[in-house]
Amino acid sequence: MRTLAHRIPAMNYTVLDHLIRLRQNPEFPNIYDVELTNVSALRAYESVEVHLVLYPFSRQIISDTYRFYPFEEYANEISTRRRSVYSRVPQPAGSLFGILLGIVIILVFLAIKPSEVASLQSFVAILGAYFIGKDLWHDIEALFVNISKNWRVRYQTGYYAYQLERNTTLTSYSALAREQRYGKGSLVPERMEFISSSNSKTVRLKFSSGDLRRFAQNTAHIMALRLDPAIADEFESAGYMFSVKVSLNERGLFWRRAHEFFQSLNAGQRGCLNFNNAWTNDAALAREAVFIGNLRYLASQRILPAIAIVCAETTPPPA
């Protein structure tokens, strides 16, 4: 009998070599471009996810003094109900649970008082059950997440709040304009999430296999970090932590397998935290996970030595 592991090809770690590059713009020192390399090798996967977290070390720098473009702007557009190239990802689970609860109420009426199923009282009860169930589902999901967070098999909600709206005739023109703006082609994720805290910012990006196959170049611009010019020197001199999670995904009929890798630049030093939360230079945390719906099974995890997933290129100061 062939197991799940036999059906999945062996991982080729060369695809990870300098996969994420943080590059300081030589003309504008307060702008850092984030690039995704090895795109031709990434086309072998069903989808690729890239999560980026930036935490500046200087206490003079807070999240209001830098921006993640363009995703921060997209999230702001949606939150203020303006038109955007992204829209919210539908969350039908709550509505389905509400419908299920409404059906249960109908069955109860049929069993106890079948003559009153069509009454106003039953209609109000069914409608109330729907709305209660819809709201209750969020609490149930939170309960599942909290109970299972330390289990090998755990319940996990979706990472992404926004999805790309592709139905615009100006998409191709926008892609050409971005290429001229950044000096190279850019990949736009099919799904994304943006999170801003007091000092740090996080962006989660998911690229589809179709987008990767259609992209003709081997290196893609995926994001720009724009600093307030007043804090640009302090940002570089005080240092920062730039953390990356990369997930290379393969899909079967009912399951998805994710090859997950975690690595950070910590004040310029590449590495990761080991299983004892101790910093390990030039290493990455690797995980193999299998997903069936919202259930996540952690198949294995290990520390990979001597691997460079993320790198930074800064512009030397003028002589």
C-alpha positions as CSV (number, residue, x, y, z in Angstrom):
1,M,0.0,0.0,0.0
2,R,1.4,3.4,-1.0
3,T,1.4,5.9,1.8
4,L,1.0,9.7,1.6
5,A,4.8,10.1,1.8
6,H,5.3,7.8,-1.2
7,R,3.0,9.9,-3.4
8,I,4.9,13.2,-2.8
9,P,8.2,13.8,-4.5
10,A,11.3,14.5,-2.4
11,M,11.9,18.1,-1.5
12,N,14.5,19.9,-3.6
13,Y,16.1,22.4,-1.1
14,T,18.0,24.3,-3.8
15,V,14.8,26.1,-4.5
16,L,15.2,27.9,-1.2
17,D,18.6,29.4,-1.9
18,H,18.3,33.2,-1.3
19,L,14.6,32.8,-2.1
20,I,13.6,36.1,-0.3
21,R,15.8,39.1,-0.9
22,L,15.5,42.4,1.0
23,R,17.2,45.0,-1.2
24,Q,17.8,48.7,-0.3
25,N,17.0,50.9,-3.3
26,P,20.3,52.6,-4.4
27,E,18.5,55.8,-5.5
28,F,16.1,56.0,-2.5
29,P,17.8,54.8,0.7
30,N,14.5,54.9,2.7
31,I,13.0,52.3,0.3
32,Y,13.7,48.5,0.6
33,D,12.3,46.2,-2.1
34,V,11.4,42.6,-1.3
35,E,12.0,40.2,-4.1
36,L,11.0,36.6,-4.7
37,T,13.7,34.6,-6.6
38,N,13.8,31.1,-8.2
39,V,10.3,31.6,-9.7
40,S,11.0,29.0,-12.4
41,A,11.6,26.3,-9.7
42,L,8.5,27.4,-7.7
43,R,6.2,26.6,-10.6
44,A,6.4,22.9,-9.6
45,Y,4.2,23.7,-6.6
46,E,0.4,24.1,-6.4
47,S,0.9,27.4,-4.5
48,V,3.5,29.3,-2.7
49,E,2.9,31.3,0.5
50,V,5.3,34.0,1.8
51,H,4.8,35.6,5.3
52,L,6.9,38.6,6.2
53,V,7.3,40.2,9.6
54,L,9.4,43.4,10.3
55,Y,10.3,44.5,13.8
56,P,12.7,47.5,14.0
57,F,15.0,47.5,17.2
58,S,15.1,51.3,17.6
59,R,12.5,52.6,20.2
60,Q,12.3,55.7,18.1
61,I,10.7,53.7,15.2
62,I,7.0,52.7,15.5
63,S,4.7,51.2,12.9
64,D,3.4,54.6,11.9
65,T,6.8,55.6,10.6
66,Y,7.0,52.9,7.9
67,R,4.7,51.3,5.3
68,F,4.3,48.0,3.5
69,Y,3.4,48.9,0.0
70,P,1.1,48.2,-1.7
71,F,-0.7,45.8,0.7
72,E,-1.1,48.3,3.6
73,E,-2.9,50.6,1.2
74,Y,-5.2,47.8,-0.1
75,A,-6.2,46.9,3.5
76,N,-6.9,50.5,4.3
77,E,-9.1,50.9,1.2
78,I,-11.1,47.8,2.1
79,S,-11.5,48.9,5.8
80,T,-12.8,52.3,4.6
81,R,-15.1,50.7,2.0
82,R,-13.3,52.2,-1.0
83,R,-12.8,50.4,-4.3
84,S,-9.7,48.1,-4.2
85,V,-8.1,45.4,-6.3
86,Y,-8.8,43.1,-3.3
87,S,-12.0,42.1,-1.6
88,R,-12.8,40.2,1.6
89,V,-12.6,36.4,1.4
90,P,-16.1,35.0,2.0
91,Q,-16.6,33.2,5.3
92,P,-19.6,30.9,4.7
93,A,-19.0,28.5,7.6
94,G,-21.0,30.7,10.0
95,S,-23.9,31.0,7.7
96,L,-24.0,27.3,7.0
97,F,-23.9,26.6,10.8
98,G,-26.8,29.0,11.2
99,I,-28.8,27.3,8.5
100,L,-28.1,23.9,10.1
101,L,-29.3,25.2,13.4
102,G,-32.5,26.6,11.7
103,I,-33.1,23.2,10.1
104,V,-32.8,21.6,13.6
105,I,-35.5,24.0,14.9
106,I,-37.8,23.1,12.0
107,L,-37.3,19.4,12.8
108,V,-38.1,20.0,16.4
109,F,-41.4,21.8,15.4
110,L,-42.2,18.9,13.1
111,A,-41.7,16.4,15.9
112,I,-43.5,18.4,18.6
113,K,-46.1,20.7,17.0
114,P,-46.2,20.0,13.2
115,S,-49.3,22.2,12.8
116,E,-47.3,25.3,13.9
117,V,-44.4,24.9,11.5
118,A,-45.9,27.6,9.2
119,S,-46.8,29.9,12.1
120,L,-45.2,33.3,12.7
121,Q,-43.8,32.0,16.0
122,S,-41.9,29.2,14.3
123,F,-40.7,31.6,11.6
124,V,-39.2,33.9,14.3
125,A,-37.7,31.0,16.1
126,I,-36.1,29.6,12.9
127,L,-34.8,33.1,11.9
128,G,-33.4,33.6,15.4
129,A,-31.7,30.3,15.4
130,Y,-30.0,31.2,12.1
131,F,-28.5,34.5,13.4
132,I,-27.6,32.9,16.8
133,G,-25.9,30.0,15.0
134,K,-24.1,32.4,12.6
135,D,-22.5,34.3,15.5
136,L,-22.0,31.3,17.7
137,W,-19.8,29.6,15.0
138,H,-17.0,32.2,15.6
139,D,-16.9,31.3,19.3
140,I,-16.9,27.6,18.5
141,E,-14.0,28.0,16.0
142,A,-12.1,30.0,18.6
143,L,-12.7,27.2,21.1
144,F,-11.4,24.6,18.6
145,V,-8.3,26.7,18.0
146,N,-7.5,27.2,21.7
147,I,-8.1,23.6,22.7
148,S,-6.0,22.1,19.9
149,K,-3.1,24.7,19.6
150,N,-0.6,22.4,21.3
151,W,-1.8,19.2,19.7
152,R,-0.1,17.4,16.8
153,V,-3.5,17.6,15.0
154,R,-5.0,21.0,15.5
155,Y,-7.8,23.1,14.1
156,Q,-6.7,26.2,12.2
157,T,-8.7,29.0,10.6
158,G,-7.8,30.6,7.3
159,Y,-4.7,32.9,7.1
160,Y,-6.1,35.3,4.5
161,A,-8.7,38.0,4.8
162,Y,-8.5,39.4,1.2
163,Q,-8.6,37.9,-2.3
164,L,-7.6,39.5,-5.6
165,E,-10.3,40.8,-7.9
166,R,-9.2,39.8,-11.4
167,N,-12.1,41.1,-13.4
168,T,-10.6,44.3,-14.7
169,T,-9.5,45.2,-18.2
170,L,-6.7,47.4,-16.7
171,T,-4.9,44.5,-15.0
172,S,-2.3,44.0,-17.8
173,Y,-1.7,47.8,-18.0
174,S,-1.1,47.9,-14.2
175,A,1.4,45.0,-14.4
176,L,3.3,46.9,-17.2
177,A,3.3,50.1,-15.1
178,R,4.6,48.2,-12.0
179,E,7.4,46.7,-14.1
180,Q,8.5,50.1,-15.2
181,R,8.2,51.5,-11.7
182,Y,10.2,48.8,-10.0
183,G,12.6,47.9,-12.8
184,K,11.4,44.3,-12.9
185,G,8.2,42.3,-13.1
186,S,6.0,42.1,-10.0
187,L,3.9,39.2,-8.8
188,V,0.5,40.0,-7.3
189,P,-0.7,37.4,-4.7
190,E,-4.1,35.9,-5.2
191,R,-4.7,36.2,-1.4
192,M,-3.2,38.4,1.2
193,E,-3.5,39.6,4.8
194,F,-2.0,42.6,6.5
195,I,-1.5,43.1,10.2
196,S,-0.1,46.2,12.0
197,S,0.9,46.3,15.6
198,S,2.4,49.1,17.6
199,N,6.0,48.4,16.5
200,S,5.9,45.5,14.0
201,K,4.0,44.8,10.7
202,T,3.1,41.5,9.1
203,V,2.0,40.7,5.5
204,R,0.9,37.2,4.4
205,L,0.9,36.5,0.6
206,K,-0.3,33.5,-1.3
207,F,0.7,33.0,-5.0
208,S,-1.1,30.5,-7.2
209,S,0.6,28.1,-9.5
210,G,-1.1,29.8,-12.5
211,D,0.4,33.1,-11.6
212,L,3.8,31.6,-11.2
213,R,3.6,29.8,-14.5
214,R,2.5,32.9,-16.3
215,F,5.3,35.0,-14.9
216,A,8.1,35.0,-17.5
217,Q,11.0,36.2,-15.3
218,N,12.9,34.3,-12.6
219,T,12.9,37.2,-10.0
220,A,9.8,39.1,-9.0
221,H,9.2,42.2,-7.0
222,I,6.5,41.4,-4.3
223,M,6.6,44.3,-1.9
224,A,8.2,47.6,-1.0
225,L,9.1,48.8,2.5
226,R,9.0,52.5,2.6
227,L,10.5,54.3,5.7
228,D,9.9,57.9,6.8
229,P,13.2,59.5,5.6
230,A,13.7,61.0,9.0
231,I,14.2,57.5,10.5
232,A,16.0,55.8,7.6
233,D,19.5,56.1,9.1
234,E,18.3,55.0,12.6
235,F,16.5,52.0,11.1
236,E,19.8,50.7,9.5
237,S,22.1,51.6,12.4
238,A,19.9,50.2,15.2
239,G,19.1,47.1,13.3
240,Y,15.9,45.1,12.8
241,M,14.5,41.6,12.7
242,F,13.1,40.6,9.3
243,S,11.4,37.2,9.6
244,V,10.2,35.0,6.8
245,K,7.9,32.0,6.6
246,V,7.8,30.2,3.2
247,S,5.3,27.4,2.5
248,L,5.7,25.3,-0.7
249,N,2.3,23.6,-1.1
250,E,1.3,20.4,-2.9
251,R,-2.3,19.3,-3.3
252,G,-3.9,15.9,-3.5
253,L,-7.6,15.0,-4.0
254,F,-8.6,15.7,-0.4
255,W,-5.5,17.0,1.3
256,R,-2.7,19.6,1.0
257,R,0.9,19.1,2.0
258,A,2.9,22.1,3.1
259,H,6.7,22.3,3.2
260,E,7.2,25.2,5.7
261,F,10.4,27.0,6.4
262,F,11.2,29.8,8.9
263,Q,14.2,32.0,8.9
264,S,15.1,35.5,10.1
265,L,17.6,38.3,9.7
266,N,18.4,39.3,13.2
267,A,20.5,42.5,13.1
268,G,22.0,41.3,9.9
269,Q,22.7,37.7,11.1
270,R,20.8,35.0,9.3
271,G,19.3,32.2,11.4
272,C,16.3,30.8,13.4
273,L,15.2,29.8,16.9
274,N,15.7,26.1,17.7
275,F,13.3,23.9,19.7
276,N,14.7,25.4,22.9
277,N,14.1,29.0,21.6
278,A,17.8,29.5,21.3
279,W,19.1,31.5,18.3
280,T,21.0,29.3,15.8
281,N,23.1,31.0,13.2
282,D,22.7,30.2,9.5
283,A,19.9,27.7,10.1
284,A,16.2,27.4,9.3
285,L,13.3,25.7,11.0
286,A,11.6,23.2,8.6
287,R,8.1,21.6,9.1
288,E,6.1,19.2,7.1
289,A,2.3,19.6,7.6
290,V,-0.7,18.0,6.1
291,F,-4.0,19.8,5.8
292,I,-7.5,18.4,5.4
293,G,-9.9,21.2,5.5
294,N,-9.2,23.2,8.6
295,L,-7.4,20.3,10.3
296,R,-3.6,20.6,10.4
297,Y,-1.4,17.6,11.1
298,L,2.3,18.3,12.0
299,A,4.1,15.4,10.4
300,S,7.6,16.4,11.3
301,Q,9.9,19.3,12.1
302,R,13.7,19.7,12.1
303,I,16.4,22.3,12.1
304,L,18.2,22.7,8.7
305,P,21.9,23.8,9.1
306,A,23.9,25.9,6.7
307,I,20.9,27.2,4.6
308,A,20.2,30.7,3.3
309,I,16.6,31.4,2.6
310,V,16.5,35.1,3.3
311,C,19.2,37.7,2.4
312,A,19.6,41.5,2.6
313,E,21.5,43.8,0.2
314,T,22.1,47.3,1.5
315,T,23.6,50.3,-0.3
316,P,27.0,51.3,1.0
317,P,27.3,54.9,2.3
318,P,29.0,57.3,0.0
319,A,32.7,57.6,0.4
